[in-house]
Amino acid sequence: MTAKRGYSSVDALPPIETALPEYYVLLCALRYVAVARELASCTTGDARQQATSRLRYIIESGMIEFKREIERREHQFPHDFRKALIEKDGINHLARD
């Protein structure tokens, strides 16, 4: 099932810089837009149901990627390294940043 307009396939998505930390979150957002456009043009109930199911899957995937990206940013350094920064000279250096 291919829509005739919009970004209906992965090949039709606009180029995204793959080095971006939010790459997969952005990819999910673009795919969500593509499927939402496809849903708007669906004519049968079965096609609408499939598109709706894909939308739910994409939004769940995007939320998982979003949570993982937050975790990755929060835990860039090992716990003991972060603890050493906090305890250095009795000053919380991370709280100032």
DSSP file (Angstrom, degrees, kcal/mol; ACC not computed):
  #  RESIDUE AA STRUCTURE BP1 BP2  ACC     N-H-->O    O-->H-N    N-H-->O    O-->H-N    TCO  KAPPA ALPHA  PHI   PSI    X-CA   Y-CA   Z-CA
    1    1 A M              0   0    0      0, 0.0     2,-0.4     0, 0.0     0, 0.0   0.000 360.0 360.0 360.0 116.2    0.0    0.0    0.0
    2    2 A T        -     0   0    0      7,-0.0     2,-0.1    36,-0.0     7,-0.1  -0.984 360.0-134.1-126.7 129.0    1.7    3.2   -1.2
    3    3 A A        -     0   0    0     -2,-0.4     5,-0.2     1,-0.1    35,-0.1  -0.478  12.9-136.2 -77.3 154.3    0.2    6.7   -0.9
    4    4 A K  S    S+     0   0    0     -2,-0.1     2,-0.3    34,-0.1    -1,-0.1   0.629  82.7  32.1 -88.1 -13.9    0.5    8.8   -4.0
    5    5 A R  S    S+     0   0    0     32,-0.0    -2,-0.1     2,-0.0     2,-0.1  -0.922  97.8  26.4-139.2 165.1    1.5   12.0   -2.2
    6    6 A G  S    S-     0   0    0     -2,-0.3     2,-1.2     1,-0.1     3,-0.2  -0.289 107.4 -40.8  80.3-169.7    3.5   13.0    0.9
    7    7 A Y  S    S+     0   0    0      1,-0.2    31,-0.1    23,-0.1    30,-0.1  -0.728  71.3 153.2 -95.3  86.5    6.3   10.9    2.4
    8    8 A S        +     0   0    0     -2,-1.2     2,-0.3    -5,-0.2    -1,-0.2   0.647  58.7  40.2 -94.1 -15.2    4.9    7.5    2.2
    9    9 A S  S >  S-     0   0    0     -3,-0.2     3,-0.8     1,-0.1     4,-0.5  -0.884  83.3-112.8-130.1 164.1    8.1    5.5    2.1
   10   10 A V  G >  S+     0   0    0     -2,-0.3     3,-1.2     1,-0.2    -1,-0.1   0.861 116.5  57.9 -61.5 -35.9   11.4    5.6    3.8
   11   11 A D  G 3  S+     0   0    0      1,-0.2    -1,-0.2    -3,-0.0    -4,-0.0   0.779 102.4  55.0 -65.6 -26.1   13.1    6.5    0.5
   12   12 A A  G <  S+     0   0    0     -3,-0.8    -1,-0.2     2,-0.0    -2,-0.2   0.533  82.0 111.4 -87.2  -6.0   10.8    9.6    0.2
   13   13 A L  S <  S-     0   0    0     -3,-1.2     3,-0.1    -4,-0.5    14,-0.0  -0.374  78.7-104.3 -66.9 145.9   11.8   11.0    3.6
   14   14 A P        -     0   0    0      0, 0.0    -1,-0.1     0, 0.0    16,-0.0  -0.354  49.5 -86.8 -66.0 153.4   13.8   14.2    3.5
   15   15 A P        -     0   0    0      0, 0.0     2,-0.4     0, 0.0    -3,-0.0  -0.350  45.4-164.3 -65.3 140.2   17.5   13.7    4.3
   16   16 A I        -     0   0    0     -3,-0.1     2,-0.6    -2,-0.0     7,-0.0  -0.968  29.4-109.2-124.1 139.9   18.4   13.8    8.0
   17   17 A E    >   -     0   0    0     -2,-0.4     3,-1.5     1,-0.2     6,-0.0  -0.584  27.3-155.9 -67.9 113.5   21.9   14.2    9.4
   18   18 A T  T 3  S+     0   0    0     -2,-0.6    -1,-0.2     1,-0.3     5,-0.1   0.644  86.6  66.8 -71.5 -13.7   22.6   10.8   10.9
   19   19 A A  T 3  S+     0   0    0      4,-0.1    -1,-0.3     3,-0.1    -2,-0.1   0.588  74.5 111.3 -82.0  -9.3   25.1   12.1   13.4
   20   20 A L  S X  S-     0   0    0     -3,-1.5     3,-1.5     1,-0.2     4,-0.2  -0.392  71.2-136.0 -63.7 138.9   22.4   14.0   15.2
   21   21 A P  T 3  S+     0   0    0      0, 0.0     3,-0.3     0, 0.0     4,-0.2   0.807 106.8  51.4 -65.5 -26.3   21.8   12.6   18.7
   22   22 A E  T 3> S+     0   0    0      1,-0.2     4,-2.9     2,-0.1     5,-0.3   0.159  75.4 120.2 -93.2  18.5   18.1   12.9   18.1
   23   23 A Y  H <> S+     0   0    0     -3,-1.5     4,-2.5     1,-0.2    -1,-0.2   0.896  75.9  42.0 -52.4 -51.1   18.2   11.1   14.7
   24   24 A Y  H  > S+     0   0    0     -3,-0.3     4,-2.1     2,-0.2    -1,-0.2   0.841 114.1  51.8 -71.7 -32.2   15.9    8.2   15.6
   25   25 A V  H  > S+     0   0    0      2,-0.2     4,-2.1     1,-0.2    -1,-0.2   0.933 113.1  45.7 -65.8 -45.0   13.4   10.5   17.4
   26   26 A L  H  X S+     0   0    0     -4,-2.9     4,-2.5     2,-0.2    -2,-0.2   0.890 110.5  53.6 -64.5 -40.0   13.3   12.7   14.3
   27   27 A L  H  X S+     0   0    0     -4,-2.5     4,-2.3    -5,-0.3    -1,-0.2   0.912 108.6  49.4 -61.2 -42.9   13.0    9.7   12.0
   28   28 A C  H  X S+     0   0    0     -4,-2.1     4,-2.4     2,-0.2    -1,-0.2   0.903 110.2  51.5 -62.3 -40.5   10.0    8.5   14.0
   29   29 A A  H  X S+     0   0    0     -4,-2.1     4,-2.1     2,-0.2    -2,-0.2   0.918 110.7  47.5 -63.7 -42.8    8.4   12.0   13.8
   30   30 A L  H  X S+     0   0    0     -4,-2.5     4,-2.1     1,-0.2    -1,-0.2   0.890 112.6  48.7 -66.3 -38.9    8.9   12.1   10.0
   31   31 A R  H  X S+     0   0    0     -4,-2.3     4,-2.5     2,-0.2     5,-0.2   0.869 108.1  55.3 -68.0 -35.2    7.4    8.6    9.6
   32   32 A Y  H  X S+     0   0    0     -4,-2.4     4,-2.6     2,-0.2    -2,-0.2   0.927 108.3  48.2 -61.4 -44.5    4.5    9.6   11.8
   33   33 A V  H  X S+     0   0    0     -4,-2.1     4,-2.3     2,-0.2    -2,-0.2   0.916 111.0  51.4 -61.0 -43.5    3.8   12.5    9.5
   34   34 A A  H  X S+     0   0    0     -4,-2.1     4,-1.9     1,-0.2    -2,-0.2   0.918 113.3  43.3 -61.8 -43.9    4.0   10.3    6.5
   35   35 A V  H  X S+     0   0    0     -4,-2.5     4,-2.8     2,-0.2    -1,-0.2   0.857 110.7  55.7 -72.4 -34.2    1.6    7.7    7.9
   36   36 A A  H  X S+     0   0    0     -4,-2.6     4,-1.9     2,-0.2    -2,-0.2   0.907 109.2  47.4 -63.2 -40.3   -0.8   10.5    9.2
   37   37 A R  H  X S+     0   0    0     -4,-2.3     4,-1.1     2,-0.2    -2,-0.2   0.893 111.9  50.5 -65.0 -39.1   -1.0   11.8    5.6
   38   38 A E  H >< S+     0   0    0     -4,-1.9     3,-0.5     1,-0.2     4,-0.4   0.903 108.2  52.8 -64.2 -41.0   -1.6    8.3    4.4
   39   39 A L  H >< S+     0   0    0     -4,-2.8     3,-1.1     1,-0.2    -1,-0.2   0.880 104.0  56.9 -61.7 -39.0   -4.3    7.9    7.0
   40   40 A A  H 3< S+     0   0    0     -4,-1.9    -1,-0.2     1,-0.3    -2,-0.2   0.799 110.3  44.5 -63.8 -27.9   -6.0   11.0    5.7
   41   41 A S  T << S+     0   0    0     -4,-1.1    -1,-0.3    -3,-0.5    -2,-0.2   0.415  84.6 121.1 -98.8   2.9   -6.2    9.6    2.2
   42   42 A C    <   -     0   0    0     -3,-1.1    -3,-0.0    -4,-0.4     3,-0.0  -0.407  37.0-176.0 -67.1 140.1   -7.4    6.1    3.2
   43   43 A T        +     0   0    0     -2,-0.1     2,-0.3     1,-0.0    -1,-0.1   0.656  60.2  60.9-110.2 -22.9  -10.7    5.1    1.7
   44   44 A T  S  > S-     0   0    0      1,-0.1     4,-2.0     0, 0.0     5,-0.2  -0.749  77.9-125.6-108.7 156.2  -11.4    1.8    3.2
   45   45 A G  H  > S+     0   0    0     -2,-0.3     4,-2.3     1,-0.2     5,-0.2   0.867 111.2  54.1 -63.3 -38.2  -11.9    0.8    6.9
   46   46 A D  H  > S+     0   0    0      2,-0.2     4,-2.3     1,-0.2    -1,-0.2   0.913 108.7  48.0 -64.7 -43.0   -9.2   -1.8    6.7
   47   47 A A  H  > S+     0   0    0      1,-0.2     4,-2.4     2,-0.2    -1,-0.2   0.887 111.9  50.3 -64.6 -38.8   -6.7    0.7    5.3
   48   48 A R  H  X S+     0   0    0     -4,-2.0     4,-2.6     2,-0.2    -2,-0.2   0.895 109.9  50.5 -65.5 -39.8   -7.6    3.1    8.1
   49   49 A Q  H  X S+     0   0    0     -4,-2.3     4,-2.3     2,-0.2    -2,-0.2   0.915 111.5  47.7 -65.2 -42.9   -7.2    0.5   10.7
   50   50 A Q  H  X S+     0   0    0     -4,-2.3     4,-2.3     2,-0.2    -2,-0.2   0.922 113.3  47.7 -63.5 -43.7   -3.8   -0.5    9.4
   51   51 A A  H  X S+     0   0    0     -4,-2.4     4,-2.3     2,-0.2    -2,-0.2   0.903 111.6  50.4 -65.0 -41.1   -2.6    3.1    9.3
   52   52 A T  H  X S+     0   0    0     -4,-2.6     4,-2.1     2,-0.2    -1,-0.2   0.897 110.0  50.7 -63.0 -40.6   -3.9    3.8   12.8
   53   53 A S  H  X S+     0   0    0     -4,-2.3     4,-2.1     1,-0.2    -2,-0.2   0.906 110.1  49.6 -63.2 -42.2   -2.1    0.7   14.0
   54   54 A R  H  X S+     0   0    0     -4,-2.3     4,-2.6     2,-0.2    -2,-0.2   0.882 108.0  54.2 -64.4 -38.2    1.1    1.9   12.4
   55   55 A L  H  X S+     0   0    0     -4,-2.3     4,-2.5     2,-0.2     5,-0.2   0.922 108.5  48.5 -61.8 -43.7    0.6    5.4   14.0
   56   56 A R  H  X S+     0   0    0     -4,-2.1     4,-2.2     1,-0.2    -2,-0.2   0.921 112.6  48.7 -61.7 -43.3    0.4    3.8   17.4
   57   57 A Y  H  X S+     0   0    0     -4,-2.1     4,-2.4     1,-0.2    -2,-0.2   0.914 112.2  48.3 -62.9 -43.7    3.5    1.7   16.8
   58   58 A I  H  X S+     0   0    0     -4,-2.6     4,-2.7     2,-0.2    -2,-0.2   0.905 111.2  49.3 -66.5 -42.0    5.5    4.7   15.5
   59   59 A I  H  X S+     0   0    0     -4,-2.5     4,-2.1     2,-0.2    -1,-0.2   0.897 112.2  48.8 -66.3 -38.5    4.5    7.0   18.5
   60   60 A E  H  X S+     0   0    0     -4,-2.2     4,-2.1    -5,-0.2    -2,-0.2   0.913 112.5  48.6 -64.4 -42.0    5.5    4.2   20.9
   61   61 A S  H  X S+     0   0    0     -4,-2.4     4,-2.5     1,-0.2    -2,-0.2   0.904 110.4  51.4 -63.9 -41.8    8.8    3.7   19.1
   62   62 A G  H  X S+     0   0    0     -4,-2.7     4,-2.4     1,-0.2    -1,-0.2   0.889 109.4  49.7 -62.8 -39.9    9.4    7.5   19.2
   63   63 A M  H  X S+     0   0    0     -4,-2.1     4,-2.4     2,-0.2    -1,-0.2   0.883 110.3  50.5 -67.7 -37.9    8.7    7.7   22.9
   64   64 A I  H  X S+     0   0    0     -4,-2.1     4,-2.4     2,-0.2    -2,-0.2   0.940 112.2  47.0 -63.2 -46.5   11.1    4.8   23.6
   65   65 A E  H  X S+     0   0    0     -4,-2.5     4,-2.2     1,-0.2    -2,-0.2   0.893 111.1  52.5 -61.8 -39.8   13.8    6.5   21.5
   66   66 A F  H  X S+     0   0    0     -4,-2.4     4,-2.0     2,-0.2    -2,-0.2   0.929 110.9  46.4 -61.6 -46.4   13.2    9.8   23.4
   67   67 A K  H  X S+     0   0    0     -4,-2.4     4,-2.3     1,-0.2    -2,-0.2   0.896 112.3  50.5 -64.0 -40.9   13.6    8.1   26.8
   68   68 A R  H  X S+     0   0    0     -4,-2.4     4,-2.6     1,-0.2    -1,-0.2   0.877 108.5  52.5 -65.8 -36.8   16.7    6.3   25.7
   69   69 A E  H  X S+     0   0    0     -4,-2.2     4,-2.2     2,-0.2    -1,-0.2   0.900 109.2  49.3 -65.8 -40.5   18.2    9.6   24.4
   70   70 A I  H  X S+     0   0    0     -4,-2.0     4,-2.3     2,-0.2    -2,-0.2   0.936 112.2  48.2 -62.6 -45.5   17.5   11.2   27.7
   71   71 A E  H  X S+     0   0    0     -4,-2.3     4,-2.0     1,-0.2    -2,-0.2   0.899 110.0  52.5 -61.1 -40.9   19.2    8.3   29.6
   72   72 A R  H  < S+     0   0    0     -4,-2.6    -1,-0.2     1,-0.2    -2,-0.2   0.907 111.5  46.0 -62.8 -41.3   22.2    8.5   27.2
   73   73 A R  H >< S+     0   0    0     -4,-2.2     3,-0.7     1,-0.2    -1,-0.2   0.864 114.0  48.2 -70.2 -35.9   22.6   12.2   27.9
   74   74 A E  H 3< S+     0   0    0     -4,-2.3     3,-0.3     1,-0.2    -1,-0.2   0.807 116.5  42.6 -73.3 -29.2   22.2   11.8   31.7
   75   75 A H  T 3<  +     0   0    0     -4,-2.0    -1,-0.2    -5,-0.2    -2,-0.1  -0.292  68.3 126.6-116.1  47.6   24.7    8.8   31.9
   76   76 A Q  S <  S+     0   0    0     -3,-0.7    -1,-0.2     2,-0.1    -2,-0.1   0.811  73.6  46.3 -72.7 -28.7   27.5    9.9   29.7
   77   77 A F  S    S-     0   0    0     -3,-0.3     5,-0.0     1,-0.1     0, 0.0  -0.825  99.5 -95.2-113.2 152.8   30.0    9.3   32.4
   78   78 A P     >  -     0   0    0      0, 0.0     4,-2.0     0, 0.0     3,-0.4  -0.266  38.4-112.8 -60.7 153.3   30.4    6.4   34.7
   79   79 A H  H  > S+     0   0    0      1,-0.2     4,-2.5     2,-0.2     5,-0.2   0.885 115.9  52.2 -57.6 -43.1   28.7    6.8   38.1
   80   80 A D  H  > S+     0   0    0      1,-0.2     4,-2.0     2,-0.2    -1,-0.2   0.838 108.0  52.4 -67.3 -30.7   32.0    6.9   40.1
   81   81 A F  H  > S+     0   0    0     -3,-0.4     4,-1.8     2,-0.2    -1,-0.2   0.922 111.5  45.6 -68.3 -44.2   33.4    9.6   37.8
   82   82 A R  H  X S+     0   0    0     -4,-2.0     4,-2.0     1,-0.2    -2,-0.2   0.890 111.7  52.8 -64.8 -39.1   30.3   11.8   38.3
   83   83 A K  H  X S+     0   0    0     -4,-2.5     4,-2.4     1,-0.2    -1,-0.2   0.895 107.0  52.5 -63.4 -40.4   30.4   11.1   42.1
   84   84 A A  H  X S+     0   0    0     -4,-2.0     4,-1.2     1,-0.2    -1,-0.2   0.886 108.3  51.0 -63.7 -39.0   34.1   12.2   42.1
   85   85 A L  H  < S+     0   0    0     -4,-1.8     8,-0.8     1,-0.2    -1,-0.2   0.903 111.7  47.4 -63.5 -40.7   33.1   15.5   40.4
   86   86 A I  H  < S+     0   0    0     -4,-2.0    -2,-0.2     1,-0.2    -1,-0.2   0.905 116.2  42.8 -67.5 -41.6   30.4   16.1   42.9
   87   87 A E  H >< S+     0   0    0     -4,-2.4     3,-2.1    -5,-0.1    -1,-0.2   0.590  82.3 121.3 -84.5 -10.3   32.6   15.4   46.0
   88   88 A K  G >< S-     0   0    0     -4,-1.2     3,-2.1     1,-0.3     5,-0.1  -0.343  95.6 -13.1 -59.5 124.9   35.7   17.3   44.8
   89   89 A D  G 3  S-     0   0    0      1,-0.3    -1,-0.3    -2,-0.1     3,-0.1   0.672 115.3 -78.5  56.7  19.6   36.6   20.0   47.3
   90   90 A G  G <  S+     0   0    0     -3,-2.1     2,-0.4     1,-0.2    -1,-0.3   0.654 103.7 121.3  68.4  13.5   33.2   19.5   48.9
   91   91 A I    <   -     0   0    0     -3,-2.1     2,-1.4    -6,-0.1    -1,-0.2  -0.900  67.7-128.6-112.9 138.5   31.6   21.5   46.2
   92   92 A N     >  +     0   0    0     -2,-0.4     4,-0.7     1,-0.2     3,-0.3  -0.695  30.9 175.5 -84.6  91.5   28.9   20.3   43.9
   93   93 A H  H  > S+     0   0    0     -2,-1.4     4,-0.8    -8,-0.8     3,-0.4   0.811  75.4  56.8 -68.7 -31.3   30.4   21.2   40.5
   94   94 A L  H  4 S+     0   0    0      1,-0.2     3,-0.3     2,-0.2    -1,-0.2   0.823  99.6  59.0 -71.6 -29.4   27.6   19.6   38.5
   95   95 A A  H  4 S+     0   0    0     -3,-0.3    -1,-0.2     1,-0.2    -2,-0.2   0.795 102.0  54.5 -70.5 -26.1   24.9   21.7   40.2
   96   96 A R  H  <        0   0    0     -4,-0.7    -1,-0.2    -3,-0.4    -2,-0.2   0.775 360.0 360.0 -76.7 -25.9   26.6   24.9   39.0
   97   97 A D     <        0   0    0     -4,-0.8    -1,-0.2    -3,-0.3    -2,-0.2   0.465 360.0 360.0 -78.4 360.0   26.6   23.9   35.3
